[in-house]
Amino acid sequence: MIQVLRSVRVLDAGRGSDDATRIVDILVDGMKIGRIADHLDPPMGASVVDASRYLVTPGFVNAHGHLAMTILRGFADEVPLDAWLRNYMFPREALMNGDDVYYGALLALAEGIMSGTTTFADMYFFEDDVARAVDEAGVRANLSTGTASLDDERGRLEKSEEFVVRWNNKAGGRIKASFGPHAPYTTTPAFIRENFERARDLGVIVQIHLHETREEITGFTKAYGASPITYYAEQGFFDNSPRLLAAHCVHMTPRDTAILRDVRASIALNVRSNLKLGSGIPDYRLLLGSGVNLCVGTDGAASNDNVDMLEELRVLGLVMKGSTMDASGISNASLLAMATANGAGALGFDDVGTLSEGAAADLVFWDLEDESLCPGNNMVSHLIWSANSRAVDSVMVAGSWVMEHRQLVGIDLDKVRFEVARRARRLASG
Ligand SMILES: [Zn+2]
């Protein structure tokens, strides 16, 4: 199917300034952007959409999260990571079933789509039910079974690998699968090594939480003599070009950072989760100057507490500027790239995250009549520093609409709200 999006406004940083926009026609050919030009004559049979009311951008890529945790939202607000996990999350997660995960994931996907996200990362359990939700919602995702190795290492590895084989490159290429060893403090180094080896064999990425709290590093160093990143590198886990997506990386030395740069790893920053759990604030000057591919994630909604990339990006930008006492250390265009193309690359979607010919047609249509985008004199600036997610009018993924004029196409939101509330009550009383 061929669609022509007529007279859309697009960002045009290629003209040398962040604030440039231009009006173009976009031809969507199947799942991809076929052509972008000042004017296009629609081919025979093409559907033509008057999109003159919209700013069109690539969809956001949420590079780290646990979608189903919307169902645990609000259960614990005033505790640090360790107590939050062990006293509040793990006991309730033990009571969850596949349908709880399915509806929790759908709620997160709905929130994400409605605030302009088209690609998601996930690490959780009952991951087949997350894949089912992603497929129905029509979005793109890289999914992993989150695994700890405290018991039955072999069985957990086998299950992770079976999931990867079952789901990688499925749903018309919208779903990729990966390995998800949870964190250094819930796994053994031997387990981490094996995850990397299997991921390398299958050509998929490894998602892992790394260097999230100071306690994680202190405890690991006491046991193994070095920080997790340094120890894994010394043990050769990162040899032979693994594809590593490290979430958090709040507490990093220049050496840790250089290791990640040298193995071409990506870091998913989760500023709001780190702030709320009291985990700390990264040395952004170090990270920004390191050459590591930086991207942005919301983390799970039980620690954040929503799945809104616009909010995440804004807080990230504010904390970067504030904590480095440098208003010019990060440009609007760089922030936007972290939330789009950088994240897509980290998740293995190489043709996602840019508005260019041949790229995936994953597009967000922002209503130019929304007051948060007025007066329109610098659209990148308005997006990052002012836009409200209600300005997201419509969203397209792989050339298909997943939301039209605020109506979700593949998700029955009333039913999802009802199911999540009912199931959250059950978990609260458990
Ligand atoms: Zn996480």
Boltz pocket constraint, residues with backbone or C-beta under 6 A from the ligand:
constraints:
  - pocket:
      binder: B
      contacts: [[A, 64], [A, 65], [A, 66], [A, 209], [A, 247], [A, 299], [A, 300]]
      max_distance: 6.0
